Structure formats: C-alpha cells, structure tokens
Amino acid sequence: MFDLMGSGKVKELQEEKKSIKRLFDQTARAFVTAVEQRDPFSQGHSARTADYARRIAAAAGKTEDECDAVYYSALLHDVGMIGIPDSLIAKTGGLSDEERQILRKKPIYSSEILSSIREYPYLREDALHSHERYNGEGYPSGLKGKEIPETARIIAVADAYDTMISPQRFRDPLPYQYVREEFIKESGGQFDPDFARIMVQIIDEDHAEHEQQVIKQAEEELLCREYRDKVSVGISITRDVKRLRFTATPQDAPDGGFSAPSIILFDAIDRHVHTDPESIEAYQYMEYGEVWFDGHFVSTAARNIEATPMESMAAAAAEDMEQAGQLAVYDITAMRYEDHVSLKMIGPTHVTDVIVALPNKTKACYIGLTGENCHIKDVSIQKTGERVKEGDIRKIAAEISYLGRMESDLPNLQIDRTRSAHTIGKPISDGLRIEFHTMSLPTANLVWHCPYVVLFSSNDKTVGGAGYREYAVIKLSGEGSMSNEFAENHFTMKKRADFPGWDEWKKHNLEGMECLVECFKRGDKIMVRAENLGIEIEHTTELKGAYGEVCVSLTGDQVVLTDIRIN
C-alpha cells in the first residue's frame, strides 16, 4: 500500500513539474513575442535562435536538461531590446558612435530583466555575455575564449546564423555559401571553433533538405503573361540524366500575340533568375541563353549553342489543339558532362536537340521554365537512372585546361567542382609526406575552393571503388570531418601570426602556392598534419572495426594540383 501511494506521489510530482515547465515556456514565449512586436524584422528571431541553439547543444553531446537550459537562455537573451528606443530600432542608415553605445547596452538590459528569475540564474549570465566574441573583441565585458560562458558561446553562433539567413531592413537573406563561409572564416575569431564547426554541419544538413524543397518549388505551376514575368526556380542539370515534363495551355493574348513556353539556362547562387544589377552581383547570376521548343535560341554567356530542330509528326494535331485552346505536353531530357550540356526538347510541333558549351567546367547550370501567354502546370522532374559518360555529348567548344605545369610522382589534377576528380590513393605509411603546388581556378571565390585530403580504403585504391569506405575529408582551408560509422575524428586548426587574413589567403590561392601534407600511423590511429600560408591543421582519425589498407588521396573544389611529390 505504501509503495502504491509513493508511486502515485512521484507521478503527481512529475506531472506538476511538466505543468510548471509548460507554464514557464508559454510565459517566456509570450513575453518574447510582445518584445519583438516592436520590430517586424525581429519577429520570430528569438524562437528560431533558440531552436538552432538547442540543435548545437544536442550535437555537442549535451543532456536533455542541458539542452533545455540552452534553449531558454537563447529564447530570452534578446529581451533587452525593450530598452532600446523605437527610433533606433527602425533606423536604416549608419549609426553614430552614441547610437552604437546605446545598442551595446542591450545585453545589459537583458541581464537586468532576467535577474529577477532567481530560480534560473544562468539566464541572466548567458544574456549578459551573448554578444561577446571568442577573440575578445565583443561586449560588454570583452571576455575571451573559455572565459565566456559556454551557453553564451552557443547563443552567439545561433543568433548570428538566424540573423544572416533572415531578411533584414537593409538586405535580403544571405545566400547559403556566404553564410557557411562566414562561420569557417570566423571560427576562433568571432565564434567558438567547436560550435562554429557544428553550425557548419547543421548548415550542410539543412541545405541538403532545402534541395528537396527546391524540386517541389520547381514543380509549381506558372501563369505567364508577358515574356519572363514568371520563371520557375532553377532545375539543376548534372551527369544524372533528368526528365522534365509539363503541360502548357495557351492564354488569350492581346492582338493574337505569341503564346509558347520556353526555358532559360543560367547559374545563380539562389537558383533564381535575376534582372537588376544588385541582385545579379549579389547572387553571381550568369545567363547562358534562352531556348524555345521550335529550336529558336538566344545565346548570351554560353561559349556556343547549337540547336537542331526537326518537325514533329504530331504538328498538325498540335495546331488543332492550340486553336482549340487545349493543353499540350512538353518534354525535356537534360544532361551534362563537364562543360557541355545536352537537351532533347520535345514539343507539340518540333523535336529539338540542343548542345550548350558553358563558360567553363566550374559553373552550375539550371533550367528555368518560363513562357509567354501560357499556363504551365503538371510539372514533374524525374531522374532516369542513367549517368552521362565521356563521349555521350558532342563537344562544340574546346576544353579549358589549367594543367600546363610540371608533373611529378602523380599526374596533375584539375578539380572543377566539389570533388569532381581525385588522385589515385597512396597507402599511408608512418611519415608519408605529400608536397604539391595548388592554384585555385579563376572562378574560385570561397574559402573551401582549395585542396582537400581524403582518407579511405577500397579494393583498387581509388576513391569510390569497390569496397569503398571513407574515414575523413580534410579541407586545407581549415575544415575537418565529423565522426562517422567507420571512424572517430578529431580536428584542430590554428592560424599562425603570419596568417595574412582570409582575403589575402584566397588571393594567394588564386596566384598559386606550395602545400605540405604529412601522414602518421600508429596502430588504429592516423594523424594528418597540413600547413599552408599561416594555417596549421592537425586531424586525428581513429579507425573503427575491421578495415582494409588505408589510403590518402588529394582532391578539392575549383583548384588545380600540380607537381605532386610523394616522399
């Protein structure tokens, strides 16, 4: 009887605890929502920051209670905004020194407000230091490194991320590539390097999910009136053959005007077509050309376009359908190999084979569906399961190569896109040294456009070969692998006193420089050391379970590797 009563009491206390937690959660959210009502660009920011902070804490191995504490500190860290004048919150121009000092009081206001919550003293402390920087250049106290409370270091990362990816009064959301690069560049600067590294992993995970959402957006219907007034999000063209199908219904046009769908071939960071100069620059927009289903085309930045139209056997029937205002079916088979794109465009009146020579191998290529006086709907995008091989697409422009340097122990390598080529694997022995010359391609503009080191095993010592297992990827810009099912990885990166800053580092990469990679093997542990232009990397890989002969390969992104010497 006593046990039953005790058990009931425990259950009652647990339910009461949950109820108190729900009440605190609802009260905190209501308070934050009320504070954020003052600025439409801040609405939802604290809740999103709290969600990201919880994800960082969970990835760092925190318990559920510790993750909850991080969550609520992040949710409430910005409540001091209530003490900032409305005129300053709404200001879009530059700030005076006096106004900057007022804004810097926000974490102090937050800590004063939260100090009344005595049950959770960490809320006050975390809010007070959420704007400190890992390098000591933050405020209000100028704390440095581990002097900053751990949760405050997590909040700083989560807060910066949501600010960058959200629209602000003075700018649109920043592109994925720029945001990712900022966390790499500011690792050990503005941000704690451990939490910045986790944030990069989260960014990559979210970007992969975003790719699936993009496909759904591309399948949305378009009602096109004036030419190009509506354009779909870009549909990527890769070596994996894709088939696009859609229907188009003619719409009434003034004076019996032209009515037809068409496509735009382009590249842009955000996969959208842009026309104003600021957006073209911000999203690195490049338009290769426009193509219609009857074989007409306009070439802009493409090196060459060839279109060979053949009249369809269904032309007469299609003309009757068009006159009747009925929908017509359109089909595009799209594929790419290196710097050439092939399209087979089937419309009601023509079958057209199109070949496009892109400016180089590094540029992406997207299809934007558009048209004039037509209703595009029932869009479907499917992979056929086929993969393009060399020779499948006829070349209409010469290959652009940057391999004209001396060759040593391994063949020179041009890597036009992320890991598009690898050297043959070299078995790792203790003290193995790899020296080589690296030069980023002219199109490179991000810190990870540099050489990578891959640790792996496979039956034939090639990356991706039979029995392939990948243990680690180390980017010489200062990114290391997270642990995986085959290995436990630990990574550190230091910037020496002679590190010239990221802009200069990227400039030297474009001009060309020497790199050194050293490998050491101790039983199941492999250590990789690398140095280049003031960056020192140390990466330790502890292998799990049974494994074959471990090899090292060089690869990268938008980079040429030459004079590769193995010692």
N, C-alpha and C positions, 0 to 999 in steps of 0.2 A: 504494500500500500504506500509506504514511504517513497519507494522508487518511482511509482507511478506519479505521485504528487510532485516529486523532484523533477521528473522528466517533463511534466506539464509546465512547471515553473520555468525551466530552461527554454522551452518552446515559446512561452509567453514573452520572456525577456528578448529572445531572438526577434520575434515579430515586432516588439516595441522598438528595438534597435533599428530595424528596417524602416519602420514608420518615421522615426526621428530623422533617419538619413534621407528619406523621400521628402520630408518637410524642409530639411536644410537645402536639398537640391532644388526644390521648387522655389524657395525663397531666394536663393542665390541667383538662379536664372532670371527670376522676375526683376530683381534689383539690377542686374547687369543689363537686361533689356531696357529698363527705364533709363539707365545712364546712356546707353547707345542711341536712344531716340533723338538725342541732340545732333547727331551726325549721321545722315543716311549712308555714308561710305564706311561707317564703323559697325553698322547693324549686322549682327551675327559673327563679328570678328572674334570676340572672346570665346564663344562656344566652339568655333572652328579651331581656334588656337588650343583650347583645352583638349579637343579630340586628338589633334596632332601630338600634343604633349603626352597624352596617355599612350599613344602608339609608340612614341620614342621610349618612354619608360618601360613599356612591356618588352620591346625589342632589346632593351638593355638588361633584362632579366629581373626587373622589379616584381615584388609580390603584388597581389590584387589590392591589398590595403595601401601599399606604397603608390601604386598607380592611381588609386582614388585620391590620395593626398596631392599628387602632382596635378591631377585633373582640376581639383578645386582651386589650387593655387593659381593655375593658368586661367581658369574661368574668371577669377576675381582680381587678377593682377593689374587690370587697367581701370578700376573703378575711380581712381583719382582724376579721371577725365572730367568728373563732375565739378572739379575746382578750376577748370580751365575756361576762360571767357569765351562766349559764343563767337565773338568777332575773330578770335584767334583760331578756333576750330574750323571756321568756314573760310579762312584765308587761303588763297590760291597762289599768291605771289611769294617772293622771297621774304624771309623773316629777318627782323633786326636782331642785334645781339640781345637786347632787352627781352624781345619776344621769345627767343630761344631759351633764355634763362627761365622764363615762366613755364615753358613746355617741359623743361628739365625737372620741374617740381612735381610733375605728375606722379612718379613713383613714391615720392614723399607723401603726397596727399593720399595715395592708395594705402600706404602702410599705416597712416594715421587713422583712416576709416576702419581698416581691418584689425587694428589693435584692440578694438572693443570685443572681438570674438576671442575670448580668452581660452576657450576650450581647444582652439587650434592656433597656437602662437606662430606656427610656421607660415601661416597665410600672410601675416604682416611682414615677416622677414623675406619671404620669397618675392612679394610685390616690390619691396624696397630695392631689391638688387636685380630685378628682371631686366634692367637696362644697362647693367654692367657689361663690359666686354672682356673676353678671355685675355686679351693683351694689355688690359689695364687702362684702356682709353675710354671706358664707359663712364656712367654717372649713376647715382650721386656721389659715391664714395671712391671711385677709381680703383675698386678691388681687381685683383689679377688672378688668373688661373683657378686653382682649387680654393683660393680664398673666397670665391663666390659660391654661395650655397648651391648644391648640386641641382635642386629643383629649379632655381633661378636660371641656371645654365641651360636646362632643358627648355624652359619657357622662352628664353631668348631665341633659340633656334626655331621653335614652333611659331612664335609671334612673327618673326621675320619671314618665314615661309608663307604664312597666310597673307601677310601684307603684300608680298611680291606677286602672288598669284591672283590677287583680288583687284578689281578696278578701284582706282583712287580718283580723287577730284581732278588731278592734273595728268593722269595717264591711264591707259588700258592695262589689263593684266599682263605681266611679263611672260614671254614665251618660256616653255619648259627648259630649253637648252640654256638660256641665260640664268634662270633660277638655279639649275643644277650646278652650273659653273660657279656661281657666287658662293655656294657652300663649299666647293672644293678650294676656291681661292682664299676664302676667309676661315678655313679650318686652321685653328691655332691663332687666328687673328681676332676677328670679332666673335667667333664661336669656339666652344669646346670641341676639339677634334674628334672625340669619341661620339658625341651626339650629332655633330655635323655629318659624320660618316653614316650614322644610322639614318639621318634625314635623307641623304642621297639614295640610300637603299629604298626608303619609302617612296621617294620621288619616282624612282625607276619602276617600282611596283604599280604605283598609281598611273604612270604613263602607259604601261602595258594594258591596264584596264581601259584607259582612255582610248586606246587604239580600237578596241571593240565597239566603244560608243561612237567613234568616228564612222565606222562602217554603217551603223544604224542611221546616223545623220545623213550619210551619202545616199541612203535608200529612201529618203523623204521625197514627196512629190514636189514639183516646181511648176508654178503658173507663170510662164514667161510672156511678157508683152513686148516691150522694147528689147532689142537685142542686148543680152548680157545684163538685164536688170535683175535677174536671178541666176545664181551659179551654185551648184552643189559644193559641199566640202570635197576636198581632193581625194580621189581614189588612187592608191599607190600602184605603180607599175613596177614589178620586180621580176626576178627569174622564175618565180612561181606563177604559172600562167593563170590569168583571171578571165572570167567571162562575165560581161555586164549585159543585162537585158532590161529593156523598159518599153513602155508604150507611150505614144505621143498622139494627142488629139489636136487637130488644127483649131485655132481660135479665130473669131472674127477679127479681121484686120482692116484698118482704115484704107479706103480706096483699093480693096482687094490686095493688100500688101503681102509680102513674102511670109511664109509660115514653114518653119522646119527646126528640128533640134540640131545641135552641133556640140563640139567639145573644145575645151581649152586645155592645152598641155602646159604645165607650169611647175615651178618649185617655190615653196614658201614654208617658213618655219611652222606657221599655224595651219597649213594646208588649206588656206583660203585665197581666192583671187583678190588682188588689191589694185586700186587705181590712183589713189592720192600719193604724192611723193613721200610724205612722212611714213605712211604705212609700208610703202614699198621698201624704204630703207630699214625700218624697224624690223620687218619680218623677212628681210632679204629675198624679196619677191623677184622672180625671174620668169618671164613668159616666153615659152619656146615657139608657140604658134597656135593657130585655130584651124580646125578641120571640120568640114561638112560631110555628110554621108554620100553626097554625089561626087566626092573627090576634090572639090574646091578646097583650097587651104591658103592661109596667110602665115608666112614664116617670119618670126621676129628674132629671138635669141638662139634658135637652133642653128647648128652649122650647116645643116642641109635637111630638106624634107622632100621625099618622093611619094606621090600618090598615084596609084594606077586603078582607075575606076572601070568597072565592067557593068553594062546594063543588065539589070536583073530580069529573069524570065517572068517575074511577077509584076513587072512595071505597069502593064495595062490594068491589071486588077487593082493595084495600089492607087492608080489615078482615079479609078471609080470610087474607091473607099474614101480618098481625100475629098472628092467632090461631095460625097455623102456625109462628110464630117465625122467619119468613123475613125477609131484609133488604129494606128499602125504599130507594128512591132519592130524594134531596133535591137541589134545585137553587136557587141564589140568583144573581140578576143584580144587581150593585151598582154604583152610580154616584153622582157628587157634582157639584154646581155651586155654588160659593161656600159659603153656609152651609146648604144643603139637600142631604139625602141621599135617594136613591130606591132601594128594594129590591123586587125581584119574587121572592117566596119560593114555590117550588112544592114541595109535599109530597105524600104519597100521598092525602090526603083533601081538601086545600084548595090553592087558588092565592090568595096574599095580596099585594096591593100596599101597600107601606109608604112613607110620606114622613116624614122626621125633620127638624125645624128645629134646627140646632145652636146653641149659645150665641152664637157669632159666626163670622166667616169664618176666623179665625186658627187655630182648634183643628183638630187632626187627628182623623180618625175611623177606628177599626179595628173589625173584626168578630172576636169571639172565639167559636169554636164550643164548645158545651158541651151538657149534657143531663142526663137523669135516667134511671137504669136502662136504659142503651142503650150499644151498642158502635158507635162512629163510626169508619169506615175508608174506604179507597179515595178519600181526599180529593184533588181536583185543583183547581188555581187557574189560570185562563187569561184572558189579555186577549183581548177580542173584535175589537180593531182599531177599534172605534168610540170617538169622543170626544164628550163632552157639550157641547152648546151652550146659550147663554142661551135660556130658554123651554122646554127639554126637561123640566125638573122643575117641577111646580106648586108655587108658594110658599104656605106655610101660616103664615108669620110675616113681619113687616115687616123690611126691610133695616136693619142698624145702620150708620150712617154718621157719620164724624167730619170731614166736609169743609166744615163751616159756617164758613169763614173767607174773607177777601177773596181774589179771584182776579186775577192779573196777566197776564203775557205768555203763560203756558201754563196749561191747565186744571189745577185742583187734582187731586191723585192720592192715593188710599188703597191701600196695598200690604199686603194681609192676610197673605200668606205669601211665602216667598222668591221675589222677582222675579215675583210674580203680575200685576204691571202695570208699564208703562213710559211715560214721556213720549215724545212724538214726538221724533225725533232732530233736533238742530240742527247744521248743518255747522260744523266747527271752523275758526275764523279766529284769527289770532295776536292774543292779548289778549282772547279771549272770556271774559266774566265771567257766572257764574250765581249769583244770590243767591236764597235761599228760606228759608222757615220750616219747621222739621221738628218733629214731635211723635210719639214712639213711642206705639203703641196700649196700652191698659191691660193687655193680656196680655203685653206685651214684658218679658222678664226676662234676656236675654242681650246681650252687648256688640255682637253683629252685628245686633241688631234696631235698625237705623239706616239712613240713606240710603246708596245705592251710586251710583257713576258708571260708566257703560258706554261704552267706545269701540268703534265698529263701523262697518261700511258695509253698505248694502243698496240695492236698486234704488229703493225707495219711502221710504227714510229711517225705516223702522220696525224695531224690534228683532224679529228672526225673519222679516223679509220676504224676498222673492225675492232670491237672490244674497247672502244674509247671510254676513258674516264678522265674528267677534268678536275684537277685539285685546286688550282689557283690561277687568277689573272691579276697581274700587277701592272698598273699604268705608270709610266715614268713621270707623269705629272703629279703623282702622289696619291693614287687610289690603290687600295688593296682589296683582295677578295674577302667576303664574309665566309664563315664556315659552311660546309655543305655535307652531303651524305658520305663523301669519300675522305674528307679532311677537316681538321680543325686549324683555322688560320688566325694568325696574329700579325698586325701590321702597325708600323710606326713610320712617320715621315717627319724629317726635320729640315728647316730652312737655315742654312749657314749664314754667317754675317755677310758673305759675298753674294747672297741671293739678290738679283737685281730688281725684283718685283715682277709680277705676272705679265705686264705689258712688254717689258724688256725680254722676259723669258720666251714669250711667244715670238717676238721679233727674232731672237737668236735661233729659234727652231726653224723659222722660215728661211733664214740665211744658211743654216746648216751647222751642226756641231758634233763633237765626239761624245759617245756614251760608253760606260763600262757597267757590265752586269757580272756579278760573281755568285757562284752557287756552292754551298757547302752541305754535305750529307753526313748525318750522324744517326745511324740506325733508321728509325721511322721518321726522323725529323729532317726537313730540308730548309735551309736558310738561304734566302736570296738577298744580296746587297746590290744596290744600284746607286749611281751618283751621276748628276748632270747639272751643270750651271747653278751650283749652290743648293741643290735639293739632294738630300740623303735619304734613301729608303732602306728599310730593313723589314723583311717579310718572312715569318716562320710558318711552315706548313707541317703539321703532324698528321701523318697518314693513318687512316682507319682500316682495320681488317686486312684482308689479303689484297695485294696489289702487284702489278707487273713492273717491268723496268720503267722507272720514271724518267721522262724526257723533258727538255726545255725547248721551246720554240719562240721565235720572235714574230710579232705581228703589230697591229696598231690601227690607227684611223687617220686617213688623209696624210700619209707620210711615206717617204722613200728611204729604205735602208740599204746602204751600200758598204763596200769594203768590210764585210763581216768576217772577223778573225776569231778563231776558236783556239784557246790555249788550255 
